Amino acid sequence: MTDFNQAQESDLEKLGQLRDYFASYHALPSYSYMQQLLNMRSKETISKLVARLKLMGFLDTAPDNKLNPGKRFFERPLSNATVQAGAFTAAYNEGGDYITIDEHLVKKPSITELIPVAGDSMKDLGILDGDTVVVERRPYANIGDIVVAIIDDKFTIKTLGKEKELFVLIPANEDFEIIRPKEQFHIYGVVAGQFRTY
């Protein structure tokens, strides 16, 4: 490994520590605290590190001269390899891109909302109790879209269907019946993605 690659790897390791700090405190540490956090001896060394991370787009400076996350701060590695849910395959990871979670899940930030799921009426589509769905708020959808609908001032998540000329809301669990709204219902938004934590 060249000296340049070693230096870059060291910078990215320190960036990882700054990301962990930010995840805990929702702020970046001061230069003086960074010395302790990153085990670096001088403020000059910290200043050089910050300058390099700014050049790479990971850090930025606010108008009040405080450090802020840069446009690349929230990038995460996206592996070229896949993990098999069936038979084993060889483990390898040759490079890959970097993306942010927002970039992957949120296409239209101005109309996007995260809504927690309660219940298991959509479990056969892999939407489980405790998941969070990424919803694009809009009052229209296509047949077959997974929607969040409002019926009697209550949210429900179902697949939008049609019987004859009437819209219906179809669950993905045989223990639940198709909802055939007698009154007008409203589409709150269309599910664009989901995630869960363990």
C-alpha positions as CSV (number, residue, x, y, z in Angstrom):
1,M,0.0,0.0,0.0
2,T,1.4,3.4,-0.9
3,D,1.9,6.2,1.6
4,F,-0.9,8.1,-0.1
5,N,-3.4,5.2,0.3
6,Q,-2.3,4.7,3.9
7,A,-2.9,8.4,4.7
8,Q,-6.3,8.3,3.0
9,E,-7.3,5.2,4.9
10,S,-6.2,6.9,8.1
11,D,-8.3,10.0,7.3
12,L,-11.3,7.8,6.5
13,E,-10.9,6.0,9.8
14,K,-10.9,9.3,11.7
15,L,-13.9,10.4,9.6
16,G,-15.6,7.3,10.9
17,Q,-15.0,8.4,14.5
18,L,-16.4,11.9,13.7
19,R,-19.5,10.2,12.2
20,D,-19.9,8.1,15.3
21,Y,-19.6,11.3,17.5
22,F,-22.2,13.1,15.3
23,A,-24.6,10.1,15.5
24,S,-24.4,10.4,19.3
25,Y,-24.5,14.2,19.8
26,H,-25.9,15.6,16.5
27,A,-23.0,18.0,16.3
28,L,-19.3,17.9,15.4
29,P,-16.7,18.3,18.1
30,S,-14.6,21.4,18.5
31,Y,-11.0,21.3,17.3
32,S,-9.7,21.0,20.8
33,Y,-12.0,18.1,21.6
34,M,-11.1,16.5,18.3
35,Q,-7.5,16.2,19.5
36,Q,-8.6,14.0,22.4
37,L,-11.2,12.1,20.4
38,L,-8.9,11.3,17.5
39,N,-5.8,11.0,19.7
40,M,-3.9,13.6,17.7
41,R,-1.2,15.8,19.3
42,S,-1.6,19.2,17.8
43,K,-4.3,21.6,16.6
44,E,-2.2,22.0,13.4
45,T,-2.5,18.3,12.7
46,I,-6.3,18.5,13.3
47,S,-6.5,21.6,11.0
48,K,-4.7,19.7,8.2
49,L,-7.1,16.7,8.7
50,V,-10.1,18.9,8.6
51,A,-8.8,20.7,5.4
52,R,-8.3,17.3,3.7
53,L,-11.8,16.1,4.7
54,K,-13.2,19.4,3.4
55,L,-11.5,18.9,0.1
56,M,-13.1,15.5,-0.2
57,G,-16.5,16.9,0.6
58,F,-17.0,15.2,4.0
59,L,-16.8,18.4,6.1
60,D,-18.0,22.0,5.6
61,T,-17.9,25.3,7.5
62,A,-21.0,27.1,8.5
63,P,-21.1,31.0,8.3
64,D,-20.3,31.1,12.1
65,N,-17.1,29.1,11.3
66,K,-18.4,26.0,13.1
67,L,-17.8,22.6,11.4
68,N,-20.7,21.1,9.7
69,P,-21.2,17.8,7.8
70,G,-20.4,18.2,4.2
71,K,-22.4,16.8,1.3
72,R,-20.6,13.4,1.5
73,F,-20.6,13.1,5.3
74,F,-23.7,10.8,5.3
75,E,-22.5,8.6,2.4
76,R,-22.4,4.9,3.2
77,P,-20.6,2.2,1.1
78,L,-22.8,0.3,-1.3
79,S,-21.2,-3.1,-2.0
80,N,-20.8,-4.5,-5.4
81,A,-21.3,-7.9,-3.9
82,T,-24.7,-9.3,-2.9
83,V,-25.6,-11.4,0.1
84,Q,-27.5,-14.6,-0.8
85,A,-30.7,-15.5,1.0
86,G,-30.5,-18.9,-0.6
87,A,-27.4,-21.0,-1.3
88,F,-24.0,-19.7,-0.2
89,T,-21.8,-17.8,-2.6
90,A,-18.2,-16.7,-2.3
91,A,-17.7,-13.7,-0.1
92,Y,-15.9,-10.8,-1.9
93,N,-16.2,-7.1,-2.2
94,E,-14.4,-5.4,-4.9
95,G,-15.0,-1.7,-4.6
96,G,-18.5,-0.3,-4.9
97,D,-20.2,3.0,-4.9
98,Y,-21.1,5.3,-2.0
99,I,-24.7,6.5,-1.4
100,T,-26.6,8.2,1.3
101,I,-29.7,6.5,2.8
102,D,-31.7,9.5,1.7
103,E,-30.4,9.2,-1.8
104,H,-31.5,5.5,-1.8
105,L,-34.9,5.9,-0.2
106,V,-36.0,9.5,-0.7
107,K,-36.6,10.7,-4.2
108,K,-38.8,13.7,-3.4
109,P,-37.8,15.2,0.0
110,S,-40.4,17.9,0.0
111,I,-43.3,15.4,0.0
112,T,-41.7,12.5,1.8
113,E,-42.7,11.3,5.3
114,L,-41.6,8.3,7.4
115,I,-44.5,6.4,9.0
116,P,-44.1,3.5,11.5
117,V,-46.1,0.4,10.7
118,A,-48.3,-1.2,13.4
119,G,-49.9,-4.6,12.7
120,D,-49.3,-7.4,10.2
121,S,-51.9,-7.0,7.5
122,M,-49.1,-6.5,4.9
123,K,-46.7,-9.2,6.1
124,D,-46.9,-11.3,2.9
125,L,-45.4,-8.4,1.1
126,G,-42.6,-8.2,3.7
127,I,-44.0,-5.1,5.4
128,L,-43.9,-6.1,9.1
129,D,-45.1,-4.7,12.4
130,G,-42.4,-2.2,13.6
131,D,-41.1,-1.4,10.1
132,T,-41.0,2.2,8.9
133,V,-42.4,3.0,5.5
134,V,-41.2,5.8,3.3
135,V,-44.3,7.6,2.0
136,E,-44.6,10.2,-0.8
137,R,-47.6,12.3,0.2
138,R,-49.9,12.6,-2.7
139,P,-53.7,12.2,-3.2
140,Y,-53.5,9.8,-6.2
141,A,-52.0,6.4,-6.9
142,N,-52.1,3.7,-9.5
143,I,-53.8,0.3,-9.2
144,G,-51.3,-2.0,-7.6
145,D,-49.5,0.7,-5.6
146,I,-49.0,0.2,-1.9
147,V,-50.7,3.2,-0.3
148,V,-51.4,4.8,3.0
149,A,-55.1,5.6,3.0
150,I,-57.3,7.5,5.4
151,I,-60.6,5.9,6.3
152,D,-62.7,7.4,9.1
153,D,-59.7,9.6,10.2
154,K,-57.5,6.5,10.6
155,F,-54.5,5.4,8.6
156,T,-54.2,2.0,7.0
157,I,-51.6,0.6,4.6
158,K,-52.8,-1.6,1.8
159,T,-52.5,-2.3,-1.9
160,L,-54.8,-0.2,-4.0
161,G,-57.1,-2.3,-6.1
162,K,-60.3,-2.0,-8.1
163,E,-63.5,-4.1,-8.3
164,K,-65.8,-3.0,-11.1
165,E,-65.7,0.7,-10.8
166,L,-64.9,1.0,-7.1
167,F,-61.5,1.3,-5.4
168,V,-60.7,-1.3,-2.8
169,L,-57.8,-1.7,-0.3
170,I,-56.2,-5.2,-0.4
171,P,-54.3,-6.6,2.5
172,A,-51.3,-9.0,2.1
173,N,-52.4,-11.4,4.8
174,E,-55.2,-13.9,4.4
175,D,-56.4,-13.3,7.9
176,F,-57.6,-9.8,6.8
177,E,-60.4,-9.0,4.5
178,I,-60.4,-6.6,1.5
179,I,-61.6,-3.2,2.6
180,R,-64.4,-2.0,0.4
181,P,-65.0,1.6,1.7
182,K,-68.6,2.5,1.7
183,E,-67.8,6.2,2.2
184,Q,-65.2,8.2,0.3
185,F,-61.7,7.5,1.5
186,H,-58.5,9.5,0.8
187,I,-55.1,8.4,-0.3
188,Y,-52.6,10.0,2.0
189,G,-49.6,8.8,0.0
190,V,-47.8,6.1,-1.9
191,V,-45.2,3.8,-0.3
192,A,-41.8,4.4,-1.9
193,G,-39.7,2.2,0.3
194,Q,-39.3,0.8,3.8
195,F,-36.7,-0.1,6.4
196,R,-36.4,-1.8,9.8
197,T,-33.9,-2.0,12.5
198,Y,-32.9,-4.9,14.7
